[in-house]
């Protein structure tokens, strides 16, 4: 696998999927393995994502890892220590299109680049820059969540609040994971459920 690549060869690994599918947790797991291997690690997150912490990446299961906050992908290059061997990027879908070139530069410089982000938006459209990163990555991990309606494997992020903005930062209460059958592009329609009477005895 990736560990078998020639020493000092850079590469890109992308972890993608819907919200609540364990992307950040998997990213943190790989970063911790790199530290165990005594590699120099730097981690970056977008300034817009301050849901759980100002300066950490945090999974929904509360796994945490210290991170450098940047306004966009170009901020990574200005903050990188070029002795760093492993570069982590969380919430890549908030980093902007420049992340494609930044990730390529880092990999060309011999770094292992670990990127996690949403691959589709609340309308089920490809969420830039993830599609371009998938095309150039050496390794891709697609994570699935559990549908919060029926319990089937979920590949979609369902927005629950009414907004036409592409980016609305939130977690539980703002979004939930849905399977292909239960997903409603956009904001779900509010349905009046019939009152169910108990069966007559």
N, C-alpha and C positions, 0 to 999 in steps of 0.2 A: 504494500500500500504506500501511502505518502512517506512513511519512515524509510522506505527502500530507495527513495530518490537519491541521486548522487549528492554528497556533502557540498554545501554552499550553493546548491541549485535552489532558486526561489520557485514558489508556486502559490496558487490561489485555491482556497477551499471555501465554498459557499454553503451555508446552512440556511435553508429557506422553508417557508410554510406559513400557515395562518397564525393568528394570535393564539396563545394558550397551548402551543404545540411543543414547547420546550426548546426553542431555538437558543435563547440566551443561556439556558442551563447547559446545553450541549457546548456552546461557545466557551463558557466558563470551565467546563470539564476539560476541554482541550488545552485551554490556557494553563490550567493547573498542572497538567501533564508536562507541558513545556517547562514550567518552573522546576518540577521534579527532575527533569532532564538537564537542569542547570543552564537553560537558555535565557538570554536577555529578552524580556517581554515588555511591550507597551500596548496599551488598550485605549481606544478612542470611542467617544459617544457624542451624538449631536446635542447641542445646547438646548434644543427644543424638548428633549426628553428628560424632564425632571420629575416624573411621576413618583418615583420611590426614593431617589437620591440625586443630589446635585453633582456628585463626583464619583459615582460608582455605576457599573452596569448591574442590574438587579433582575433576577428571574422572578416569575410569578410565584415560585416556590421559595423565594427569599434567599437564593444563593447570590453572593455578592462578590464583585471584583473591582478594585480601584481603577478608575479610568480618567483620561485627560479629556476635558470637554472642549469641543471645537464648533465653530459656527457652521462649517461645511467641510467637504472633503479636502479642499485646498489647505485648510488649517492643519491637516495631518502632516503635510510635508514641512510646514514651518515649525512643528513641535517634535518631529521625529529625531531620535538619537540614532545616527546611522550605524552605531554598533549594535543596535537592536536586531535580534534574529527572528523574533515572532511578533507580528503586528495583528492585534485584534480590533475589529470594528463591529459595534453593535448598532441595531436600528439603522441599517444601511439605506433603507428606503427613505430616510430623512436627510441623507448626506448630499443629495444632488447628483447630477450627471457626471460631474468631475471625478467622482469616485472610480469610474472605470479607468481613466488614465492614471490616477493616483495608485490604484491597486496594481496596475501593470508596471508602473515605475518601480514600486516596492519589490514586486516579484522579480523583475529584471535585475534588481540590485542584490538578489540572493536571499530575500526574506520570505518566510512562510507567512502568508496573509490569510487570516481567518475572518470571514465576513458572515454576519447573520442579519437577516431582514425578511420582511414580508415580500412574497413573490406576486401577490395580487392585492388590489385595493378593494374598497367596500362595494364596488360594482363588478367585481370579479375580473377586472382588466389587469394585464401585466403591469406591475408597479416598478417604474424606473427608479434606480438603474439596475435592479436585480436581473432582468432578462439579459442585458448585455454582459453582466458579470457571469451569469451561468454559461454563456457561450464561450467565455475565455478561461473559465476555471478548469483546473486539473481534477478537482474532486467536488462532487455535489451531494449534499445530504438533504433529502426532502422529509420534513417532519410533519406528522399529522396530529391533530388534536382529537378530542372526543366531542361529538355533536351534543350540544347542551339541550337539544330537543328530543332526540331519539336514541342517543348513545352510539351511533355508527361512527366510523372514522370520518373526521371532518377536515376538509381542505379549504374551507372558506372562512373569512372573517366577516361576521354580520354586524353592521352598525345599528345601534339601537336608538340613537339620538338624531333628531332632524337637523341635518346640515348638508349643504351642497359642496362644502369645502373638501378638497381632496385629503388634506391632512387635518385630522382632529385627534389630538393626543388624548388617550384615555385607556382605561383597563376594564375591569368588571363593572358592569352597569352602563358602560358606553359601548362595549363590544361583547360578542360571544362567538364561540366557534360553532359552525354549522356544516352539516354534510351537504352533498350535492342536492339531495331531495328537499331538505328543509331550508336551504338558503334562499333568501329573497334579495335580489340585487337592490342596493340602496338601503332604505329604511323600511323595516317590515310593516305591513298594514296591520292596524289594530283590529282584531276580530272579536266580536262579542260571542263568548262561548255560551252554549245553552246550559241552563241549570239542569243538572242531572239528579233526578229523583231516585232515592233508594228503591231497589226492587220490592214489590209487594210481597208480603209473607202469606 
